[in-house]
Amino acid sequence: MRKYLSKLSYTVLPLWLFFVGMAIYLWIINDNSGDLMRLGLINSGPEYTDSICEGLLPEVYYENQDNDSILRADTCDVVVIGDSFSHGGGVGKKGDYVNYLAHDGKRSVVVFSPQDPTLNSPMQVAYDILNLGIIDSSNVKNLVVEEGERYLLSRHSSFVTNHVQLPRSKKGANTDDASTELKQEEGSPLLRVKDYLFYHLFGKNPIYTLDLNRAVFGGQEPRKLYFYYEDVEPNMGFDITAEQQQVITDCFDKVITKAKEKGVNLVIVLACDKYDLYQDFIVDNPYPRKTLNEDIERWMQADIDHFVVSKRVLYPYVCQGVKDVFLFNDTHWSPWSSRVIAGEVIKRLK
């Protein structure tokens, strides 16, 4: 027995201590470091995020509502539907555009959560609450629908007009997970150690890094672009076919038409992905050019007044040298950009 314990002491125990130590290390370096760094297990430290968060507004808008009767009874004049950009993605709710929309626009705002964000797209939820009469008895004058670029095609492809009620989430499901779009299933600390070793030994990190020809971020790596690998995957906005174009535009058309029927002012915010915004500044870019934002502008020209196309709004600031339009370590806009986008939305409110 003593010999057996002795063998354990210099075989299994050191290995176990190594994994435990690595788990603690990864937990420390990923604290407050942005979704890209957390997912890719990249040590960026919290200093950058802390500097971005200085002077943020307090949280002034309503808590998320996912109960039909609550929304019906509410007296808000703006309802927001969206993905993680509308649910505190980045530095949290204090820094997202909805907070600035409520504060700068001096509006009462409700963020309506999809009952199951893994099944519903923002456009689907918008159509459903309009078509099912959920806001008919409310004082809602404006419906703001924010939709990220990365999964726009797949979401529109699953759009339907025959729901008889809003889909219900499973009991205990989290309906406001700002990381759902990244599929960030981190698992246990020990599984994260496995990821760390796999990423660094085999180079299969889901976070890609490219060099930029100018400094566009603050912090220690102003010319490094970190972005999620799906930004450059097929079916994420490249080589849209005529059939796919029709799918995308049909979805927009149906929601716009339904909002007009209900007398609700509709504003659609297109949130470009990080790669799309910065692709022109990449040194020796190995990936194709993405034009989905520009394509949608062209396809929807007849109804373009309903749209806030974030790339159109934010790209000139990057060209002018404004830093941290997107967060260096995250997939979301910075609070500065959130305020700019909010200002564009406010111009379209009634």
C-alpha positions as CSV (number, residue, x, y, z in Angstrom):
1,M,0.0,0.0,0.0
2,R,2.8,2.4,0.9
3,K,4.5,1.6,-2.4
4,Y,1.3,2.3,-4.3
5,L,0.8,5.6,-2.5
6,S,4.4,6.5,-3.3
7,K,3.9,5.8,-7.0
8,L,0.8,8.0,-6.9
9,S,2.8,10.8,-5.3
10,Y,5.1,11.2,-8.2
11,T,2.8,10.2,-11.1
12,V,-0.9,11.0,-10.8
13,L,-0.7,13.7,-8.1
14,P,1.7,16.0,-10.0
15,L,-0.5,15.7,-13.1
16,W,-3.6,16.4,-11.1
17,L,-2.0,19.4,-9.5
18,F,-0.9,20.6,-12.9
19,F,-4.5,20.6,-14.2
20,V,-5.8,22.2,-11.1
21,G,-3.1,24.9,-11.3
22,M,-3.9,25.5,-15.0
23,A,-7.6,25.8,-14.3
24,I,-7.0,28.4,-11.6
25,Y,-4.6,30.3,-14.0
26,L,-7.2,30.3,-16.8
27,W,-9.9,31.5,-14.5
28,I,-7.7,34.4,-13.4
29,I,-6.5,35.5,-16.9
30,N,-10.0,35.3,-18.4
31,D,-11.7,37.5,-15.7
32,N,-13.2,40.5,-17.4
33,S,-11.3,40.0,-20.6
34,G,-13.9,40.0,-23.4
35,D,-15.7,37.1,-25.0
36,L,-13.0,36.6,-27.7
37,M,-10.3,36.2,-25.1
38,R,-12.4,34.0,-22.8
39,L,-13.4,31.7,-25.7
40,G,-9.9,31.6,-27.2
41,L,-8.2,31.4,-23.8
42,I,-6.0,34.4,-24.7
43,N,-4.4,36.4,-21.9
44,S,-5.4,40.0,-22.5
45,G,-5.9,41.0,-18.9
46,P,-8.7,43.2,-17.6
47,E,-7.0,46.5,-18.0
48,Y,-8.3,47.2,-21.4
49,T,-11.9,46.5,-20.5
50,D,-11.6,48.5,-17.3
51,S,-10.4,51.5,-19.3
52,I,-13.3,51.3,-21.7
53,C,-15.8,51.1,-18.9
54,E,-14.8,54.4,-17.3
55,G,-17.6,56.9,-17.2
56,L,-20.4,54.6,-18.4
57,L,-24.0,55.6,-17.9
58,P,-26.1,53.9,-15.2
59,E,-28.5,51.2,-16.3
60,V,-31.6,53.3,-17.0
61,Y,-33.8,51.1,-19.1
62,Y,-36.3,48.5,-18.1
63,E,-35.4,44.9,-17.2
64,N,-36.0,42.4,-20.0
65,Q,-39.6,41.3,-20.3
66,D,-40.6,37.8,-21.6
67,N,-44.1,37.7,-20.5
68,D,-46.9,38.6,-23.0
69,S,-49.2,40.1,-20.4
70,I,-46.4,42.4,-19.0
71,L,-45.7,43.7,-22.4
72,R,-49.4,44.3,-23.2
73,A,-49.8,46.3,-20.0
74,D,-46.7,48.3,-20.3
75,T,-46.7,52.0,-21.2
76,C,-43.4,52.1,-23.0
77,D,-43.2,53.7,-26.4
78,V,-40.1,51.7,-27.6
79,V,-39.7,47.9,-27.7
80,V,-36.3,46.5,-28.6
81,I,-35.7,43.0,-29.9
82,G,-32.3,41.8,-30.7
83,D,-29.4,39.4,-30.0
84,S,-26.4,40.0,-27.7
85,F,-25.8,43.5,-29.0
86,S,-29.2,44.4,-27.4
87,H,-28.6,42.3,-24.2
88,G,-25.4,43.7,-22.8
89,G,-22.9,42.1,-25.1
90,G,-19.4,43.6,-24.6
91,V,-19.0,45.5,-21.4
92,G,-22.5,44.9,-20.1
93,K,-25.9,46.7,-20.2
94,K,-24.4,50.0,-19.2
95,G,-22.5,50.2,-22.4
96,D,-24.9,48.8,-25.0
97,Y,-26.9,51.0,-27.4
98,V,-30.2,50.3,-25.7
99,N,-29.0,52.2,-22.6
100,Y,-28.0,55.2,-24.7
101,L,-31.3,54.9,-26.6
102,A,-33.3,55.3,-23.3
103,H,-31.0,57.9,-21.8
104,D,-30.2,60.2,-24.8
105,G,-33.6,59.7,-26.4
106,K,-35.5,60.2,-23.1
107,R,-37.7,57.3,-23.9
108,S,-39.2,54.5,-21.9
109,V,-37.8,51.3,-23.4
110,V,-38.5,47.6,-22.9
111,V,-36.1,45.0,-24.2
112,F,-38.2,42.0,-25.1
113,S,-36.4,38.7,-24.8
114,P,-37.0,35.9,-27.2
115,Q,-38.5,33.1,-25.2
116,D,-35.8,30.7,-26.5
117,P,-33.0,32.6,-28.3
118,T,-31.5,29.4,-29.6
119,L,-34.6,28.9,-31.7
120,N,-35.7,32.4,-32.6
121,S,-34.2,35.1,-34.7
122,P,-34.9,38.8,-33.8
123,M,-36.9,39.2,-37.0
124,Q,-38.9,36.1,-36.3
125,V,-39.8,37.4,-32.8
126,A,-40.6,40.8,-34.2
127,Y,-43.0,39.3,-36.7
128,D,-44.6,37.1,-34.1
129,I,-45.3,39.8,-31.6
130,L,-46.8,42.0,-34.4
131,N,-48.8,39.2,-36.1
132,L,-50.1,37.7,-32.8
133,G,-51.3,41.1,-31.6
134,I,-49.1,41.0,-28.5
135,I,-48.5,44.8,-28.6
136,D,-51.9,45.8,-30.0
137,S,-53.2,46.9,-26.7
138,S,-50.0,48.6,-25.6
139,N,-48.8,52.2,-26.2
140,V,-45.8,51.0,-28.2
141,K,-45.1,53.4,-31.1
142,N,-41.7,52.1,-32.1
143,L,-40.2,48.7,-32.6
144,V,-36.4,48.5,-32.9
145,V,-35.1,45.1,-34.2
146,E,-31.4,44.6,-34.0
147,E,-29.8,41.7,-35.9
148,G,-26.2,40.6,-36.1
149,E,-24.7,39.9,-39.5
150,R,-23.0,36.6,-38.7
151,Y,-26.2,34.4,-38.6
152,L,-28.5,36.6,-40.6
153,L,-28.8,34.2,-43.5
154,S,-29.5,31.1,-41.4
155,R,-32.0,33.0,-39.3
156,H,-33.9,34.4,-42.3
157,S,-33.9,30.9,-43.9
158,S,-35.8,29.6,-40.9
159,F,-38.3,32.5,-40.9
160,V,-42.0,31.4,-40.9
161,T,-45.3,33.3,-40.7
162,N,-47.5,30.5,-39.2
163,H,-46.7,30.6,-35.5
164,V,-49.9,30.6,-33.4
165,Q,-48.0,31.6,-30.2
166,L,-44.5,32.7,-29.3
167,P,-42.3,29.6,-28.8
168,R,-41.7,28.9,-25.1
169,S,-38.3,28.4,-23.5
170,K,-37.5,25.2,-21.6
171,K,-38.0,25.5,-17.9
172,G,-34.9,27.2,-16.4
173,A,-33.5,28.3,-19.8
174,N,-31.5,31.4,-19.8
175,T,-33.2,33.9,-22.2
176,D,-30.6,36.6,-22.0
177,D,-27.3,35.0,-22.7
178,A,-25.1,37.5,-24.5
179,S,-22.8,34.8,-25.6
180,T,-25.3,32.5,-27.2
181,E,-24.3,33.6,-30.7
182,L,-20.7,32.5,-30.0
183,K,-21.9,29.1,-28.8
184,Q,-19.5,29.7,-25.9
185,E,-20.0,26.4,-24.0
186,E,-17.0,26.7,-21.8
187,G,-17.7,23.7,-19.6
188,S,-15.9,22.9,-16.5
189,P,-12.5,24.5,-15.6
190,L,-10.7,21.2,-16.3
191,L,-12.3,21.0,-19.8
192,R,-11.0,24.5,-20.4
193,V,-7.5,23.2,-19.6
194,K,-8.0,20.6,-22.3
195,D,-9.1,23.4,-24.7
196,Y,-6.0,25.5,-23.8
197,L,-3.6,22.6,-24.6
198,F,-5.5,21.7,-27.8
199,Y,-5.5,25.3,-29.0
200,H,-1.8,25.9,-28.3
201,L,-0.4,22.5,-29.4
202,F,-2.5,22.0,-32.5
203,G,-3.3,25.6,-33.5
204,K,-7.1,25.1,-33.7
205,N,-8.1,28.1,-31.8
206,P,-11.6,29.4,-32.8
207,I,-10.3,32.9,-32.4
208,Y,-8.4,34.1,-35.5
209,T,-5.8,36.8,-35.4
210,L,-4.6,39.1,-38.3
211,D,-2.3,42.1,-38.6
212,L,-3.7,45.5,-39.4
213,N,-2.0,48.3,-41.4
214,R,-2.9,50.9,-38.8
215,A,-3.6,51.3,-35.1
216,V,-7.3,50.9,-34.6
217,F,-7.5,49.8,-31.0
218,G,-6.2,51.0,-27.7
219,G,-4.2,48.8,-25.4
220,Q,-1.0,46.9,-26.1
221,E,-1.9,45.4,-29.5
222,P,-3.4,48.3,-31.5
223,R,-2.8,46.6,-34.8
224,K,-4.1,43.1,-34.0
225,L,-7.5,42.0,-35.1
226,Y,-9.0,39.2,-33.1
227,F,-12.3,37.8,-34.4
228,Y,-14.5,34.7,-34.3
229,Y,-13.7,32.1,-37.0
230,E,-17.3,32.0,-38.2
231,D,-17.0,35.5,-39.4
232,V,-15.2,34.1,-42.4
233,E,-17.0,30.8,-42.8
234,P,-19.1,29.9,-45.9
235,N,-22.7,30.8,-45.6
236,M,-21.9,33.7,-43.3
237,G,-22.4,36.4,-45.9
238,F,-20.2,35.4,-48.7
239,D,-21.3,34.5,-52.3
240,I,-25.0,35.0,-51.7
241,T,-27.0,33.3,-54.4
242,A,-30.1,34.7,-56.0
243,E,-32.3,32.3,-54.0
244,Q,-30.6,33.3,-50.7
245,Q,-31.0,37.0,-51.6
246,Q,-34.7,36.3,-52.0
247,V,-34.9,34.6,-48.6
248,I,-33.2,37.5,-46.9
249,T,-35.3,40.2,-48.5
250,D,-38.6,38.3,-48.1
251,C,-38.1,38.2,-44.4
252,F,-37.4,41.9,-44.2
253,D,-40.4,42.7,-46.4
254,K,-42.8,40.6,-44.3
255,V,-41.8,42.3,-41.1
256,I,-41.9,45.8,-42.6
257,T,-45.3,45.1,-44.1
258,K,-46.7,43.7,-40.8
259,A,-45.4,46.7,-38.9
260,K,-47.1,49.1,-41.3
261,E,-50.4,47.1,-41.0
262,K,-50.2,47.6,-37.2
263,G,-49.2,51.2,-37.3
264,V,-45.9,50.6,-35.6
265,N,-42.8,52.5,-36.6
266,L,-40.1,49.9,-37.4
267,V,-36.4,50.5,-37.1
268,I,-34.0,47.6,-38.1
269,V,-30.4,47.8,-36.9
270,L,-27.9,45.7,-38.9
271,A,-25.0,44.9,-36.6
272,C,-22.0,44.2,-38.9
273,D,-19.4,41.7,-37.7
274,K,-16.0,42.7,-36.6
275,Y,-14.2,41.2,-39.6
276,D,-16.5,43.0,-42.0
277,L,-15.8,46.4,-40.4
278,Y,-12.0,46.1,-40.4
279,Q,-11.4,43.9,-43.5
280,D,-10.0,46.8,-45.5
281,F,-7.2,47.3,-43.0
282,I,-5.9,43.8,-42.9
283,V,-2.4,43.1,-44.1
284,D,-2.3,40.3,-46.7
285,N,-5.9,39.3,-46.0
286,P,-6.3,35.5,-46.8
287,Y,-10.1,35.7,-46.7
288,P,-12.7,37.0,-49.3
289,R,-14.2,40.4,-49.0
290,K,-17.6,40.5,-47.3
291,T,-20.2,42.9,-48.7
292,L,-23.5,41.7,-47.0
293,N,-24.2,45.1,-45.4
294,E,-23.8,46.9,-48.7
295,D,-25.8,44.2,-50.5
296,I,-28.7,44.6,-48.1
297,E,-28.7,48.3,-48.5
298,R,-29.0,47.9,-52.2
299,W,-31.6,45.1,-52.1
300,M,-33.8,47.0,-49.6
301,Q,-33.3,50.5,-51.1
302,A,-37.1,51.1,-51.4
303,D,-37.4,50.7,-47.6
304,I,-34.0,51.9,-46.6
305,D,-35.5,54.5,-44.2
306,H,-36.3,51.6,-41.9
307,F,-32.6,50.6,-41.6
308,V,-29.7,51.7,-39.5
309,V,-26.8,49.9,-41.3
310,S,-24.0,49.9,-38.7
311,K,-21.2,49.5,-41.1
312,R,-22.3,52.5,-43.1
313,V,-22.4,54.5,-39.8
314,L,-19.2,53.3,-38.1
315,Y,-16.8,52.7,-41.0
316,P,-16.1,56.4,-41.6
317,Y,-15.0,56.7,-38.0
318,V,-12.4,53.9,-38.4
319,C,-11.1,55.7,-41.5
320,Q,-10.8,58.9,-39.6
321,G,-8.7,57.2,-36.9
322,V,-11.2,56.7,-34.2
323,K,-10.0,53.8,-32.0
324,D,-12.0,51.1,-30.4
325,V,-15.0,51.3,-32.6
326,F,-15.3,47.6,-31.9
327,L,-13.8,46.3,-28.7
328,F,-10.3,44.9,-29.2
329,N,-11.0,41.8,-27.1
330,D,-14.7,41.2,-27.9
331,T,-17.2,40.6,-30.7
332,H,-19.3,43.7,-29.8
333,W,-19.1,47.5,-30.3
334,S,-17.6,49.7,-27.7
335,P,-19.8,52.0,-25.6
336,W,-18.7,54.9,-27.8
337,S,-20.0,53.2,-30.9
338,S,-23.2,52.1,-29.1
339,R,-24.0,55.7,-28.4
340,V,-23.4,56.6,-32.1
341,I,-25.7,53.8,-33.2
342,A,-28.3,54.9,-30.6
343,G,-28.2,58.4,-32.0
344,E,-29.0,57.0,-35.5
345,V,-31.9,55.0,-34.1
346,I,-33.3,58.1,-32.2
347,K,-33.4,60.0,-35.4
348,R,-35.9,57.4,-36.8
349,L,-38.2,57.2,-33.8
350,K,-41.7,58.7,-33.7
